[in-house]
Amino acid sequence: MEHQRVCPFCAEPLDPEDAFCGACGRNLSAAAERARPPGQAAADELDDFELRAPNGCVHCGSPQVSPDGYCEACGGAQPRPRDHQERELSGVAGVSDRGVRHHRNEDAFAVAATSLPGGESAQVAVVCDGVSSATRPDEASQAAADSASEALLTALEHGLAPEPAMRKAILTAAEAVAELGRDGDRQPGRNAPACTFVGAVAAAGVITVGWVGDSRAYWIPDDRAGAEPYRLTEDDSWAAGMVAAGLMSEAEAYADARAHAITGWLGADAEEVEPHTIAFTPHVPGVLLICTDGLWNYAEAATELADLVRFNARQDPLRAARALVAFAVAAGGHDNITVALLPVLPDPAGGYTDTLVDLPVITVPPAEQATVPAPPAPSAAPPLPPLPPHPPLPPR
């Protein structure tokens, strides 16, 4: 039996002869042009992913584009500014793309650079993923990325160490997103604006990462034969909670339909924001990669992701970030995709911290850890982690 054809962007039923979707106005040939089979090209062979210059309609070239973003000649929807964004500054670069399936880009990012009081340079990157089932997720991610980046730069310039600066930035971002929920109208049946967060600081050969939710950070060394790439963050998600509680194996948890439901986020509906931070000093050159799940859903393991990162990523991080976004779009582009890369050179005078896979996650400032009592040993299996305010993705 022949299946009903649907729009790949909004799932609206289509007639066989339709060239444009009647519901969202998208050019249906664009999906075929943008989607290639996964694994078609190696990392260094992936095409750079760029939007065409807005000299008229991107579909037919007509100059008659209406103010609401549709071509008056062919009816095609035009790209919006956030559909695809690229930024590079002082060696740190980021790329964000709407992908194929979503009607807008609800990810946001910021890249910046500054100098510490001692004169050392510092690079900063922040990536946030709006919760699609919440109200105004695109505004939430943008508010978090902008406020956290500004807070990080201010704190670092005033001499605050990277880890407390990161915690302060995450809490600043949380307040900015919560403020959106207090000020704006909430759509019926939706939660307050919410997003995930991952940020990184690279200074004097030291990497500091902070996160809430399931956006991730990976360490990718230049020499992938002599040094191991690995993931630095642990998801605030249903699956990670099941594994940590000993209630499921990793394979069982991530096969569950609830696997990607987040249990930590920024927003007014978050009961308590618990920033996670980690810092280490790599002993080899490489890049720190931070991204939303629009990328890592297609290459979750650090070794898989490292195979997709260009070997010259430290020298040309923008081109490497473009290639990673191109890979995710080619693999299906089911979600928004955002990637930021921070090149890192070890400090010869600074020594190094062993890059162990099980690096400790710091959730309480070191000065306060001694005053925190150890939790009693549970007498029974711990309860299930709470479900977040949005539905989980289907199993991969």
Secondary structure as GFF3:
##gff-version 3
##sequence-region A 1 396
A	DSSP	alpha_helix	28	34	.	.	.	ID=ss1
A	DSSP	three_ten_helix	43	45	.	.	.	ID=ss2
A	DSSP	three_ten_helix	81	83	.	.	.	ID=ss3
A	DSSP	beta_strand	84	89	.	.	.	ID=ss4
A	DSSP	beta_strand	92	97	.	.	.	ID=ss5
A	DSSP	beta_strand	107	115	.	.	.	ID=ss6
A	DSSP	beta_strand	121	129	.	.	.	ID=ss7
A	DSSP	alpha_helix	137	157	.	.	.	ID=ss8
A	DSSP	alpha_helix	162	183	.	.	.	ID=ss9
A	DSSP	beta_strand	194	195	.	.	.	ID=ss10
A	DSSP	beta_strand	197	203	.	.	.	ID=ss11
A	DSSP	beta_strand	206	212	.	.	.	ID=ss12
A	DSSP	beta_strand	216	221	.	.	.	ID=ss13
A	DSSP	beta_strand	230	231	.	.	.	ID=ss14
A	DSSP	alpha_helix	238	244	.	.	.	ID=ss15
A	DSSP	alpha_helix	250	255	.	.	.	ID=ss16
A	DSSP	beta_strand	266	267	.	.	.	ID=ss17
A	DSSP	beta_strand	276	280	.	.	.	ID=ss18
A	DSSP	beta_strand	286	291	.	.	.	ID=ss19
A	DSSP	alpha_helix	293	296	.	.	.	ID=ss20
A	DSSP	alpha_helix	302	308	.	.	.	ID=ss21
A	DSSP	alpha_helix	317	330	.	.	.	ID=ss22
A	DSSP	beta_strand	337	344	.	.	.	ID=ss23
A	DSSP	alpha_helix	366	369	.	.	.	ID=ss24
###
